[in-house]
Amino acid sequence: MLHIVLFNPEIPQNTGNIGRLCAITESRLHLIHPLGFTITDKHLKRSGMDYWKSLDVHHHENWEAFEASPEAPKRLWLLTTKADHAYWDVEFADGDGLVFGNEGHGAPDWLHAKMAGQRLTIPHKNTEMRSLNLSTSVGIVTYEALRQLR
């Protein structure tokens, strides 16, 4: 299993693609809401995620609640442009988690400091590819990680 962690999720339209990806790959989806954002049925329908409740989704109020939860992955990788190595430079293990900051809400400085040794470029070293939107980046990196696990 692969854990997909969305930090500060606000359910933009492309989040529907992330939900579909999780459903297909049987990944576990974690949503961390440090600002107290609440997902409503209206958001889900607008994002094309009417199947949301059938996914393995876990809501967490903040990072500490996420880390303390029994469903949290043992090892995390932060996907960011502030890293020297790409996702293909590491070996993913079953149960690992990939942390993505939602569009316009990149990971805060404290999370970068906390995960300094576990940061990977998103989606890879080609600077033209770094500007891909959230769902495309999640798709590329998740595919590569799952390919290693199988």
C-alpha positions in Angstrom: 0.0 0.0 0.0 1.1 3.6 -0.7 -0.1 6.5 1.4 -0.9 9.8 -0.4 -0.8 12.7 2.0 -2.3 16.1 1.0 -1.3 18.8 3.3 -3.6 21.8 3.6 -6.2 20.4 1.1 -8.8 22.8 -0.2 -10.3 20.4 -2.8 -9.5 22.2 -6.0 -11.1 20.7 -9.1 -8.2 18.5 -9.9 -8.5 16.7 -6.6 -11.0 14.5 -8.3 -8.1 13.0 -10.3 -6.2 12.3 -7.1 -9.3 10.5 -5.7 -9.6 8.4 -8.9 -5.9 7.6 -8.7 -6.3 6.4 -5.1 -9.3 4.3 -6.0 -7.4 2.6 -8.9 -4.2 1.9 -6.9 -5.9 1.1 -3.6 -3.7 3.8 -2.0 -4.7 5.4 1.3 -5.5 9.1 1.2 -4.7 11.3 4.1 -6.1 14.9 4.3 -4.5 17.3 6.7 -6.5 20.4 7.5 -4.3 22.8 9.6 -6.7 25.7 8.8 -9.8 23.8 9.8 -11.1 23.5 6.3 -14.2 21.2 6.1 -15.1 19.2 3.0 -18.8 19.2 2.1 -20.8 17.2 -0.3 -20.9 20.3 -2.5 -17.1 20.4 -2.8 -17.1 16.7 -3.6 -19.6 16.9 -6.4 -17.9 20.0 -7.9 -14.6 18.0 -7.9 -16.2 15.0 -9.5 -15.7 12.9 -6.4 -19.2 11.5 -5.7 -17.5 8.2 -5.0 -15.4 9.7 -2.3 -16.9 7.8 0.6 -15.8 4.5 -0.9 -12.2 5.5 -0.8 -9.8 4.8 2.1 -9.7 8.4 3.3 -8.4 9.7 6.6 -8.9 13.2 7.9 -6.5 14.8 10.4 -6.8 18.2 12.0 -3.1 18.9 11.9 0.3 17.3 11.4 0.6 16.1 15.0 -2.7 14.3 14.7 -1.6 12.7 11.5 1.6 11.4 12.9 -0.1 10.1 16.0 -2.8 8.2 14.1 -2.5 4.4 13.8 -3.0 4.7 10.0 0.0 6.9 9.5 2.8 5.6 7.3 6.2 4.7 9.0 8.2 6.5 6.4 7.3 9.7 4.5 8.7 11.4 1.4 8.0 15.2 0.9 7.6 16.1 -2.8 8.9 19.6 -3.4 11.0 21.7 -5.7 13.3 22.4 -2.8 15.2 19.1 -3.1 18.4 17.9 -4.7 17.3 14.4 -5.7 14.3 13.0 -7.6 11.8 10.3 -6.8 13.8 7.8 -8.9 16.8 8.3 -6.6 15.2 6.4 -3.7 13.7 3.0 -3.1 10.1 3.1 -2.0 8.9 0.4 0.4 5.4 -0.9 1.0 3.6 1.4 3.4 5.6 4.5 2.5 3.8 7.8 2.2 4.2 10.6 -0.4 3.4 14.1 1.0 2.1 16.8 -1.4 1.3 20.4 -0.6 -1.9 21.5 -2.3 -1.6 24.0 -5.2 -0.8 27.4 -3.8 -0.1 25.9 -0.4 3.4 24.4 -0.5 4.7 22.7 2.5 5.6 25.2 5.3 9.2 25.8 6.4 8.9 23.7 9.6 7.8 20.7 7.5 10.8 21.2 5.1 13.1 21.3 8.2 11.5 18.2 9.7 11.8 16.2 6.5 15.1 17.6 5.3 16.5 14.1 4.4 13.3 12.9 2.9 12.6 15.5 0.2 12.3 14.7 -3.5 11.8 16.9 -6.5 8.3 17.2 -7.9 7.9 15.8 -10.4 11.5 15.6 -11.6 14.7 17.5 -12.3 13.6 18.9 -15.7 12.6 22.4 -14.6 10.0 22.6 -17.3 8.2 19.7 -15.7 8.2 21.2 -12.2 5.3 23.4 -13.0 2.9 20.5 -13.6 -0.3 20.8 -11.6 -0.9 18.8 -8.4 -2.9 15.9 -9.8 -0.4 15.3 -12.7 2.5 15.4 -10.2 0.7 13.0 -7.8 0.0 10.7 -10.7 3.6 10.6 -12.1 5.2 10.1 -8.7 2.7 7.6 -7.4 3.0 5.5 -10.6 6.8 5.4 -10.3 6.6 4.5 -6.6 4.1 1.7 -7.2 6.1 0.4 -10.1 9.0 -0.1 -7.7 6.7 -1.9 -5.2 5.4 -4.5 -7.7 
